[in-house]
Amino acid sequence: MIKRPRIIPHTPGVYLFKKGSTFAYIGKAANLKKRLASYFRKNAGGKVSQLLAEATALEWIETLSEAEALIKEAELIKAHRPKFNYLMRDDKSYFYVGFTRDTYPRVAMLHKTALDGKYRRVIGPFTVGSQLRQVLKLLRRLFPYCTCKELHKRPCLNAQIGRCPGYCCLITTKVYPSIDGYALVDRGAYRKNINGIIAVLSGKRRRLLSQLRRKMRVASKAQEYERAAQLRDQIAGLEDIFSHRALIEVRLQSDKWRRIEGVVRKLAGSKSKITRVEGYDISNISGTSATGSMAVFIDGVPAKSEYRKFKIKTVRQPDDISMHKEVMRRRLTHPEWQYPGLVLIDGGKAQLNAIRSVIAGSRLRIPIHVASLAKREEELYTEESQKPVRLDSLPKPVMHFFQHVRDESHRYAKKYHHKLRQISYREQAAKT
């Protein structure tokens, strides 16, 4: 019978029980030392005792994270099909990721019993469904893809939060030759997203990172700065997923937002949970090239694919309140954008009341709460209180959240305003 090794690392990784030159069992662990200790308990069970009796060697491969261990384990099980992996489990307990044969392939997590001819590619087996689901969730932020079972007329909810390109599940893109915030790119761009996910789940992450870095350098040299920034974010995101802290940070962020959201909901007077917060700001100089911005936060995190910008069309004078009202009226004409639980306006009580009147006049059936934040005094006005609340009197995470929303909406409005002014200067210069 194989004996327990004296020194085992506490790191994540994959462990390998071998019988001679063949693999008897392959498993993964968040902590190799703790996981392997369970095999050498007195009451480990019949199949484990049989494994220990037949195995002649125990090895392991350390990884940076649980995510990397999950993918490495699947790769090795598929390659070697160890005897005890199938004795200790049946096919129903393994998970697979399937990619359909559609023009825009859908991605589905499933059991082997659910496999059929509609899947062009299947990757697996994976042993832990919850971790696989989390990895897919993280990958979807970097490589958006579609999961809709049917085509529909308007962009889906996932498109609104940046997890779907927005055009792949429309009945016809002719209805939307261009969609605010959605670029109707070709089929090839969608395929690149799918190929990126396949590469990661197939254990080819390093090769993919090398390709992305090369493309980023090319885009930067060609002064395609938006494309270079997108590639940079994908690279950083992949590195985060496979760092030891990645999955832990996702859980921490979720727990952090739950604590913040409770205070935000109380301040807003909302009876329902608030998941989406939109921040609005106006940027103009003497009323010229005036712009409005909408910054979006989902579960406390900026959703930059959801940001929107507005060129002020009906207000010619430097009237901040009227501009805010125009922006809100136009925003509410877009039901395909998910409505927020709270909107945060740059300004004071007058701005808050103006936006309340626009929302009330729209006769929406869902409640949208309003707050305004005065920059100079750092005071928060809400519908629930007659007096403003000083930001520094709130818990620091809540104060920082409101400041973050305010700063993002201000930055985005100012960026668009500068762009319009530059266009205006060039047009004037061309006339002279």
Secondary structure, DSSP 8 states (H G I E B T S, - for coil): -----S---SS-EEEEEEETTEEEEEEEESSHHHHHHGGGSTT--HHHHHHHHH--EEEEEE-SSHHHHHHHHHHHHHHH--HHHHHH--GGG-EEEEEESSSS-BEEEE-GGG--TTEEEEEEEES-HHHHHHHHHHHHHHS--B--SS-BSS--HHHHTTSS-SSTTBS-TTS-SSBTTB----HHHHHHHHHHHHHHHTT-HHHHHHHHHHHHHHHHHTT-HHHHHHHHHHHHHHHHHTSTTHHHHHHHHHHHHHHHHHHHHHHHT-SS---EEEEEEEEEETTEEEEEEEEEEETTEE-GGG-EEEE--S--S--HHHHHHHHHHHHTT-TTS---SEEEEES-HHHHHHHHHHHHHHT-SS--EEEEEETTTTEEEESS-SS-EEGGGS-HHHHHHHHHHHHHHHHHHHHHHHHHHHHHHHHHHHH-
